[in-house]
Amino acid sequence: MTTKAKALDRLIDAIAGENVPMSSQTVAGRLDTLADTLAGDDVTFSARDIAGRISQLAGMIEDGTISIGGGGDNWKPIGDGNTHLWVYSFGVGDTVSLRCSAVGTPGNITIDWGDGSVTQLTSTDETYYTHEYETKGVYVISFINETSSDHVKFGGGSTSRIFNQDVTSGTRLIYAECEDSAVWDTYALSGCPNLLQVSFNCAYVADYAIQNAYSLKNINISDKCTNFRGYCFTRASSLRNVTIPATITQLGASVFEYCFMLENVTVLASTPPTIAASTFNHCDNATFFVPAESVDAYKAATNWSSYASRIQAIPA
């Protein structure tokens, strides 16, 4: 049996098994996504990418280290105005490395690692900040600014993402609460394949911000947001539902491209937001729910008209 087949076998066993702390629904959903990917319908992932992600998921199950079923208070936004990242650590020897920079006065920004340890940001240049946890479990990393003019900055280029999980020793980003207290630039959370949930309480979502978040299930968007830049959720292939608030006026190119499992898109704006021809590429099962009084406007709007047969009124 090939390595890829063995990894799939372990995933299948996990669905039926009793000793895996990951919910069967989560495992089944990821397995479905991987199966769709392996089937090759309009998928551009390489075989190497697929094998790597299967192995990564299988390893999480085999180790019995991830417990994400059922939610709980840890999964709710903290809502204190600071940015928070939930990570899973495998314990001693497992190092989390964050890449970020300070905007403002570096000494006024603190990283609270969630285990009683803190680190001050020391530079306005992009810098790695590293921490090792002593025990395995979920930790909430908080970025605390002393003044409103001080911000931590994430992203800015394809090599500027917060985490590069190919080289981060086992640590998994599983939830992110994105606030205006941070600057969210391009690629900020790109390449985090185990990211499950993200909350946005900031003005916009930058280009490529969460590209390739294959496990992403939930996106919570506040009415602070006004636009999603290009490719920001491309290949969020586990995402089924998304609600776009009335404040969103623009959805850039390929924002939800290759979100194969997307089923329900609820758009609350009475005036159709501007979209590109590629915004919902390969979202072939999605139904678009819009305000009842605006159904005809959406069906006639530029690029929305391509989805006219799938545009419906939001249920009363």
Number of C-alpha atoms within 10 A of each C-alpha: 7 7 11 16 13 14 23 20 13 18 25 16 14 22 17 11 12 11 9 20 16 20 16 18 11 17 21 16 17 20 19 15 20 19 13 16 19 15 10 10 10 11 14 11 12 11 11 9 11 16 17 15 17 22 21 16 20 22 16 18 22 16 10 14 17 21 16 15 13 8 9 8 7 12 16 12 19 12 12 9 17 17 24 26 18 22 21 22 25 21 15 11 14 19 19 25 20 18 19 25 24 26 19 17 18 19 15 19 23 19 19 17 23 17 12 6 10 15 15 16 22 17 15 15 12 16 16 14 16 13 15 17 21 14 13 15 14 20 18 18 18 18 23 22 24 12 12 9 11 19 24 26 22 25 25 19 14 13 14 22 23 21 25 18 17 11 11 15 16 19 24 22 25 21 24 23 23 23 20 18 21 21 23 23 20 26 24 30 28 26 22 24 22 21 25 22 21 21 19 21 21 20 19 20 26 24 25 26 30 28 25 24 25 25 22 25 20 19 19 15 21 18 14 17 19 21 20 25 20 25 26 29 30 25 27 29 28 24 26 19 16 18 17 24 19 18 17 24 17 17 24 21 21 25 28 27 22 23 26 26 22 23 17 16 17 20 22 19 16 15 18 23 22 16 20 18 14 17 23 25 17 20 17 15 14 20 19 23 20 25 21 13 12 16 20 16 16 25 19 14 16 15 17 22 16 14 16 17 10 15 21 19 16 15 8 5
